[in-house]
């Protein structure tokens, strides 16, 4: 009888193991669904907007208790000025590396632009308009990388140096604000770890700007073909293009903050986008206006420095033809490009800190 009972127990063991396994699987599936449900409820609490539903103002209105436009800009400029040696050293190192890797705007490209503007001046266009057009061409050439000397490798190296400048300036700003006295060398050695994550975030930013690029390309093609000669068609197509561009820029607003959040230790790109989206929810337009202000300020900086440089370069090379090879304007444009990256990174980082501190003070008061 004992042998038979043992056999029955042995026969029952596989059935018991299979039932336990099924119970374990069901419990893990239930736990996963519970986590997904909690994440969904948390997301809906943080993001009040619903598709195809009118959101009430009381549900999405969030305060933005930070300094004004001029105050925040002057604060960022004062921080850069107090640590001008460190930031100037960063600009100098990056400019030298860019010259070494031949990813600077070539003098031949600038001379071609200048020749085109001289022909336009001879045809009756004023000198002011030709100077503004030449200034715009140089600025667009630097930030798009279309006029750089060399091939794709040189352009990629220039983009890499630009990203490293952004990370280094953010690292320096964070260290300065916590009371340290960092060196430029420390920033170059210590700030480059999240560069791959930053590339992913910028890739997402470019994807978000694809609708705007398509709208601009379609508008340019219709304008070149003469379809927009009629006023009603011009108004309809122009309005649609402006709307699509505005939607893309509105969509990409949170990604700019993600470029700061990604510099935190152990941060992943999607999590940075998740946090930045929570920060801008309910105040995206006001944050977007701050970014537009920073861009306009940067353009004014370029205009104040580069346009007199263009006039000086034309006058100097008109007196001395033997120095036409000297890249005065490309060099100044290169320095301005890195100065603009530093100014934008410091401004965006300080803006991000002000928003986070304002939210934390509000939560503590509650």
RAZI-V48459 format. One record per run of one state. SS is the DSSP state (H for helix, E for strand, L for the rest). FROM is the first residue (numbers start at 1). LEN is the number of residues. If there is no record, write none. Layout:
BEGIN
SS;FROM;LEN
SS;FROM;LEN
END
This chain:
BEGIN
L;1;1
H;2;45
L;47;10
H;57;4
L;61;8
H;69;14
L;83;1
H;84;17
L;101;4
E;105;1
L;106;1
H;107;16
L;123;4
H;127;18
L;145;3
E;148;1
L;149;3
H;152;26
L;178;6
H;184;7
L;191;1
H;192;17
L;209;1
H;210;16
L;226;1
H;227;3
L;230;1
H;231;21
L;252;1
H;253;9
L;262;7
H;269;12
L;281;3
H;284;36
L;320;1
H;321;3
L;324;4
H;328;38
L;366;1
END
